[in-house]
């Protein structure tokens, strides 16, 4: 079996061509590392206290290689891969949590709107220490997501910690729910408020339909748009690009960069703007992640919207699912996206043009809230930290001066609003966004 394994790995290395020859000439090159792998493989098979199957060992080796890259890359065995391709069981339901792994612990990116998790008040940044009293520190992301799913109507107990407080236990019932990615309403008679909570294939059409309906009801009184991307954990890439394109008449939306220079791809907007040139204020916070950051960055770089709120999550990786011919598949981070101006989002997040902290949360202890840059295996951002930060003269809701343009990576952002509070009467960030929009409308001569 050792010869078979060696032959398989050699075949992979030989496929690399010139890369192998280069590795052979250096210390610890391809052949030396292959011998190390073969030796470890044999010792485990011969000396492990319990017999270990060859398939399990190889699967564990592949999983280990991927887990050492970043938190998103993973090995999916054949059974799990087939289950992914099977239509969802009508009896199964979830909590609606989008999570990631932080040093072996589960971290909430954001709950989906209308989900049991959102109704239970779970917030972005919450750390889940146990699921039904089982610790989560040694779970992979896929295993943790599987434990959160279960029969509809069943309950799951979560032990979680928020900020620096004492851990609490909450019980949430798994239920089927309708995830509405787009919702809208008319604010104060002349502002169109659009809530975009995620991205799927139906999102672009839903956005267009919602805007048309609101415009028809508001008539000619509309002075601008508020695009709410808070607690939006992302979703499908292409629908997110389409949402950004809907508001941008011309210019680049996003830049996608892989490992090789030849993979660089610039995606540009197509003519047309559903807002018809009216000013836009986009709301973001620590739960604005991945494809939601793509939209916010495209609007900000094209000066199509003013970003209001707090710094976004900071994750821009793009994964590919690569089948392994009857042996499952690997989920591999193959690219990441950047802003049109070339600023990297990974590990930094987006800095809003106007920082506004939720009033009722600003006085709470900041705790040890971590971001994408702090996760084990997080992709690094090599952009230099800008110098010469200047005061913009703008004040936030607490009267504190806001920098005109700054990298606030070193400072910890406040906790994010619970999803259930977004758009409510107590939503101070939304109130501030309305004031900013009225100011923009006044400057542009569109004030109603």
N, C-alpha and C positions, 0 to 999 in steps of 0.2 A: 504493500500500500504506500510505503514511503516513496518508492520510485514513481508511483502513479501521481502522487501529490506533487512531487518535485517536477515531473514532466509537465503537469498542468500549469504550474506557476512559471516554469521556464518558458512555456509557450506564450504566456501573457507577457513576460518580460521581453521575449524576442520580438513580439509584435511592436514593441516600442522602438525597434530599430536602432538608430544612432544614440538614443538615450541610454540604451543598455551598454554600448561600448564606452560611453562617457562614464557611466557608473562603475564599470569594471576597473577603470584606471584609478579611481579614488578609493580612499580607505573606507571600508564598510560598504562597498559597492553592491550591485544587485546580487551576484552569486554568493557573496559572503552572508548577506542578509537572508538569502534563500536557505543556505545551510543552517543558519540559526533557527529559522522557522521549522525546518525539517527535524532538527534535533529536539526542539521543544515539543513538537507534535508527537514524536516517538516516545519521549519521556512521559508525557501525559497519558498516552495509550497504555504504556507498560506499567506505570507506577501509581496512577490515580487509585485512591482507596476503593472507588466504585468504578466498574467498567464504563467506558465512555464510547458511544458509537462514533464512527468516522464522520457521519453526516452532521452530528451535533457539534463535533469539534470544528469542522470546516465552517459551519454556519456561525459558530461563535467567533471564529477568526475574522470572518467577513464583517460581522456586526461590530467587532472591536475596532477594525480598521475605520469603519464609517463613524462610529461614535467618537473617535479621536479627532475628527475633522471639525465638526460644529454641531450644535444642538439639533439641527434639522435633519442632517443626513442619518440614514438608518437602513438596516437590512430588514426586508419583509420576507418571511419564509413563505413557502408555496401555499400552505393552508391559509395564511392571512391574506396573501395576494389574491387567491381565489375568492375569499370572502369579500374583498374589496370590490370585486367585479360582479358580485351577486346583488340583486335588488334588495334594498333595505327591508328588514323584517317589520311588518306592520305592528307587531307586538312590542318592538323595541323603541325606546325613547331616550332622550339625553337631557342634560341640564342646560345645554346651550352655552357652555363655557369654551372659550378659545384660550388655550394654555400653552406654556412653554416650559422648559426645564431650566432651573437655576441651581447649579451645584447639587444636583440630585433631588431638588425639591420642585414641586409644581408651583408655577407662578401664573396668575391670571393675567392675560393680556387684556381681555374685555369679555363681558357676557353679551350675547346677542339680544337685541331688542325683543321684548315680549317673551323671553325664555324664562323658565323657572328660576334660573340663577339670577337674572335681572330682577325678578319680582322678590327674591330673597334678599336683595341688597348687596350681593357680592360685587366688589369693585375691582377695577384695574389695579394691579400691584399686590393684591392679596396673595399670600403664600399658603398653599394647602399642604399641611403636614401629614394628614392621614385621611384615607377614604374608608369609611366603615371600620375605623380603628386600625386599619392596616397602614403602616408607614409608607410614605411615597418616595423616600430618599433613594431607594435602589431601583425604581421603576424607569423604564424607557418612556419616551413621550407616547408612543403607540400603546404601551401597556396601561399607562395612566388614563388615556382617552377611552380605552376599552372598559376600564373599571368605572368610569363615570357614566357609561351607557348601561341600560338594563331594561327590564320589562316596564312598559308604560304603567304608571300608577304605583310603582315601587318607590321606596324611599332610600336615600343615601345620606349618611352622616359625614359631614366634612369638619375636620379640625383645621382651622385657618388662623392666620395672624395678620393683622393690619397695622402698618407702621411699627411702632415699638411697643405695642400694647400686649396684654396677656392674651394668649391663644384662646379662642372661643370655639365651641362646637355648635354647628347649625345642621338642621335636618331639612333636606330639600326633596320634594317629590318629583320623580322623573315623569314628564308629560310631553305629549306631542303638541307642538305649537307651530303657528304659521309665522315664519320669519319674513317680515315685510322690510325689504331693503330700502324702500323709498316712501316717505310720507311728507305731507306738506300742509300748510295752512296760511291764512292771511293774518299778519300781525299788525295791530294798530291801524287797520284799514288800508295801509299803503305799502307794507313790506311783505314780500313773499318769503316765508320760512320753509326751507327744504331740509329735511332730515334724511341723510344717506347713511344707513347703518351697516352696509356691507355691499358686496358686489357679486352678482351671479348673472347668468345669461339674460335674465329678464330686467335687470336694473336699468340699462340705457333707455329702453322703451318706456318703462315705468316713470323715469325721470321726465322724459319729454311729455308724456301724457299728463303728469301732475302739474307741470309748468303751464301747459296749455289750459288746463282746467282752472287753475288759480288766476291766470291772466284774464280769462273770460269773466270770472266772478269779480275781480278787482277793477276791471275797466282800465281807464287811463290814469288812475291815481297812483300806480306803482312807482316807487322811487328807488327800489333796489332789492337785492336778494341777500338772505343769510343762508349759507350752506353749512350745515352742522355735521362735522365729521368726527365729533368726539365719541369715544368708546366704540370706534369703528375699527375692528381688528383686521380688516382687509377682506380678501376673497379671491375671485378670479381676476387674472391680469388684464385680459383684453377688455372685459366690461369696464374696468376701472379706467383704462385708457380712453374708452368711448365717453365716459362721464366727463373726464377732463376736456376732451375734444369738444363736447357739447357747449362749453363755455368759452373756448379759445378759438378765435377766428383764424389766426395764423401764428406761426412760430413753432418751436419744438415743445413737445409735451414731456418726453422722458428720454434718457439715454441708457441703454442696456449694455453692460460690459461683461464679457466672459473672460476666461483665462488668456485666450489668444487675441492679439490685436485685431485679427480679421473678424472676430465675432462682434465687434463694436457695432451697435445699431442705434440709429437716431430715429425716433418716431415723431413725425410732425403732425400738426393739426390740419384738419380740412376746413374749408370755408364754412362759415355759419356760426352763430352765437345765439343760443336760445334765450339768453338774457337781454339780447338786443342792445348791448353796450351799456346797460345800467350797471351801477357799481355793485360789487359783491364783497361781503365780509364772510370769511370762512372761519369757523370755530374748530380748534384742535386742542387736544390735551394728551396726557400720558397714555391714554387708551387708543389714540390714533396711530395705527400701525400698518406697515407693509403697503398694500395697494392704496389705502387711504392716504398715506404719506405721499405716494406717487401723485395723486390728484392735487393735494395741497401744494406740493412743490411746483407742479406745473403751473398752477394758478399764480403762485407767488413770483416765480421767475419771469413769467410773462406779464407781470404787473396787472394781472386781471382780477386779483382779489387781495384784500388786506387780511392777513392771518391774525386772529385774536384768540387768546387763551394761554395755554402753557405748552412747554416743549413736548413734542411727540415722542413716541416710543423709541424709534431709531432702528428699524429693521427693514432691509431692502433686498433680501435674498430671494432668488428664484430657484425653485427645486424642479428637477426632472425625475420622472419615474421611469426607471430603465429595467425592463424584464430580463431575466437571466435564464431563458430557455428551459422551462420546466423546473426551475429551482427558485421560484419566487422572483423578487425584484429588489433593486436598491433605489432608495430615495436619496438623490445626490444634489447638493447645491452646485449649480453649474454656471450661475451668473448672478449679478446684482444690478440694480438700477440706480441711477444718479439723477440729480436735477438737470434741467437743460443747460444751466450754466456750469455744470461739471462738479458741483458740490456733492460730496458723498453723504448719504443719509445714515448708512450703517454705523451703529454705535454712537451716533451723535443726535439723531433726530432733527426735527425742524424747529428753528427758533421763531416764535411768532413775531409779527411786526409790533404788536402791542400785547404785553404780558398782563393778563387779568386772572387773578386767583379767586376761586370761589370764596365769598366772604365767610360763610359758615364753616369752611374748612381751613382757612388761612391761619387760624389760631391753634390748630391741632399740632402736636409734635410731628416733626418730619420723619423721624424714625430712620430705618436703614433701607429705604426704598431703592431698589436697584433697577437698572435699565438693561437694554440689550447688550451694551458694551461690557456689562459685568458678568454676563453668562459664561459658563464654562465653554471654551471653544468658540467664543464669538468671533466673527470676522472683524479684523482690525481696520481702523480708519487712519490713514497716514497723512491726512490733510493737516497743514500747520495751523496752529491756533492764531486767529487774527489778532493783531495788536492795535492799540490806539482806539479803544472803545470810547465813544462819545455819548453824552447825555442828549436824548432826543427832545427833552423838555416836556414829554408826555408823562402823565401820571397814571398809575393803575388805580383799581377801585379802592385801595387802601391809602392812596395819596403818595405812594412810593414812586420815585423816578424810574423810568423805563429806558434802558439803553436803546440808541437808534438802531444799532446793528451789532450783535455780539454773539459769541459762542458761549453758551451757558452750560457746557458739558460738565464743568467742575461743580456746579451748584445743583442741589437736589430739588426737583420740582415738588409742588404740593400734591397731596392725594387728589385723585380725580373724582368727579361727581359720580354717584351711583347712577346707573342707566335710567332708573325710574324717575330720577330728579331732572333729567335732561328735558328742557322745553317747558318745565313747570313754572309756576309763579315765583318759586324760590330760586330760579336759575339766574344768578347774578351775572354770569358770563354772557348769557343771552341778552340781558338788559343792557350791558355795556356794548355789545355788538350792535344793538339797535341805535344807540347813541352815536357810535362811530359811523354807521351807515347814513344817519341823518346828516351828519357833518359832511360826508362825502357828497351826498345829494345836494347839499347847500352850495358846496364849492362848484359842483358841475352845473348848477342852475336847474336842478331837477326836483328841488324840495317841493313837497305838496302842501 
